[in-house]
């Protein structure tokens, strides 16, 4: 969700609570907003804990990962998609890579915390095949 929309909804809930029930409504609205934030934080921690338990930068299929990527995705969305943490390649620009068992690799570049570009790097085919 867009942060501007989220905070606007939270402010609208507080305003509706004030106009509907006074201070009790404001307290209820603030409690609901705090609960929503705790749910989001808990969801993020659960995702990161599961990703940390898998091998670094490993995905089932790099080609399938590449087909599911979209510009503007956040790192948390990419980690949810891959199920593992990426191997960091560089800081400027911020680059991460995921690979599969076949040797294919997807290199992702992030700008301002969002996916800017990505590249699929195929493994070299065996000369004998």
C-alpha positions as CSV (number, residue, x, y, z in Angstrom):
1,X,0.0,0.0,0.0
2,X,1.2,3.5,-0.8
3,X,2.3,5.1,2.5
4,X,0.4,8.4,1.7
5,X,-2.8,6.4,1.3
6,X,-2.1,4.4,4.5
7,X,-1.5,7.5,6.6
8,X,-4.4,9.3,5.1
9,X,-6.7,6.4,6.1
10,X,-5.2,6.4,9.6
11,X,-5.9,10.2,9.9
12,X,-9.4,9.7,8.5
13,X,-10.1,7.0,11.1
14,X,-8.9,9.3,13.9
15,X,-11.1,12.1,12.6
16,X,-14.1,9.8,12.2
17,X,-13.5,8.6,15.7
18,X,-13.4,12.1,17.0
19,X,-16.6,13.3,15.2
20,X,-18.4,10.1,16.1
21,X,-17.5,9.3,19.7
22,X,-15.1,12.0,20.9
23,X,-12.0,11.0,22.9
24,X,-13.2,7.4,23.1
25,X,-13.4,7.3,19.3
26,X,-9.9,8.7,19.0
27,X,-8.6,6.1,21.5
28,X,-10.3,3.3,19.5
29,X,-8.9,4.6,16.2
30,X,-5.4,5.0,17.5
31,X,-5.6,1.4,18.9
32,X,-6.8,0.1,15.6
33,X,-4.0,1.9,13.7
34,X,-1.4,0.6,16.2
35,X,-2.7,-2.9,15.9
36,X,-2.5,-2.7,12.1
37,X,1.1,-1.5,12.3
38,X,1.9,-4.4,14.6
39,X,0.4,-6.9,12.2
40,X,2.4,-5.5,9.3
41,X,5.6,-5.6,11.4
42,X,4.9,-9.2,12.5
43,X,4.3,-10.3,8.9
44,X,7.6,-8.7,7.8
45,X,9.5,-10.5,10.6
46,X,7.9,-13.8,9.8
47,X,8.9,-13.4,6.2
48,X,12.5,-12.5,7.0
49,X,12.8,-15.3,9.5
50,X,11.7,-17.8,6.9
51,X,14.0,-16.3,4.3
52,X,17.0,-16.4,6.6
53,X,16.5,-20.1,7.1
54,X,17.1,-20.8,3.4
55,X,20.4,-20.8,1.5
56,X,21.6,-17.3,0.6
57,X,20.5,-16.3,-2.9
58,X,19.0,-19.6,-4.0
59,X,15.7,-19.8,-5.9
60,X,13.9,-22.8,-7.5
61,X,14.0,-21.2,-11.0
62,X,15.8,-18.0,-11.9
63,X,13.8,-17.8,-15.2
64,X,10.5,-17.9,-13.3
65,X,11.7,-15.3,-10.9
66,X,12.7,-13.1,-13.8
67,X,9.3,-13.4,-15.3
68,X,7.5,-12.3,-12.0
69,X,9.6,-9.2,-11.4
70,X,8.2,-5.7,-12.1
71,X,9.8,-2.3,-11.9
72,X,9.1,-0.5,-8.6
73,X,8.9,-3.6,-6.4
74,X,10.3,-3.2,-2.9
75,X,13.0,-5.5,-1.5
76,X,10.5,-7.1,0.9
77,X,8.3,-8.0,-2.1
78,X,11.2,-9.6,-3.9
79,X,12.2,-11.6,-0.8
80,X,8.6,-12.8,-0.5
81,X,8.8,-13.9,-4.1
82,X,12.1,-15.7,-3.8
83,X,11.8,-17.1,-0.3
84,X,15.4,-16.3,0.4
85,X,17.7,-13.4,1.0
86,X,19.8,-12.3,-2.0
87,X,23.5,-12.3,-2.3
88,X,24.7,-8.7,-2.2
89,X,26.9,-7.8,-5.2
90,X,27.5,-4.1,-4.7
91,X,26.5,-0.9,-3.0
92,X,26.4,1.7,-5.7
93,X,24.0,0.9,-7.3
94,X,22.6,-1.5,-4.8
95,X,22.8,-4.9,-6.5
96,X,21.6,-8.4,-5.4
97,X,21.6,-11.7,-7.1
98,X,19.6,-15.0,-6.9
99,X,20.6,-18.2,-8.6
100,X,19.1,-21.6,-9.2
101,X,20.6,-25.1,-9.2
102,X,21.1,-25.0,-13.0
103,X,23.5,-22.0,-12.7
104,X,21.1,-19.4,-14.1
105,X,21.3,-16.1,-12.2
106,X,19.1,-13.0,-11.9
107,X,20.9,-9.8,-11.0
108,X,18.7,-7.1,-9.5
109,X,19.5,-3.4,-9.2
110,X,17.6,-1.3,-6.6
111,X,17.4,2.5,-6.6
112,X,15.9,4.3,-3.6
113,X,14.7,1.0,-2.2
114,X,12.8,-0.1,-5.3
115,X,13.6,-2.4,-8.1
116,X,15.0,-0.4,-11.0
117,X,16.3,-3.0,-13.4
118,X,17.1,-6.7,-13.6
119,X,19.0,-9.0,-15.8
120,X,18.8,-12.8,-16.4
121,X,22.2,-14.4,-16.9
122,X,21.9,-17.9,-18.3
123,X,24.5,-20.6,-17.4
124,X,26.8,-21.6,-20.3
125,X,25.5,-24.8,-22.0
126,X,27.7,-27.8,-21.9
127,X,30.0,-28.1,-25.0
128,X,29.2,-31.9,-25.2
129,X,25.4,-31.5,-25.5
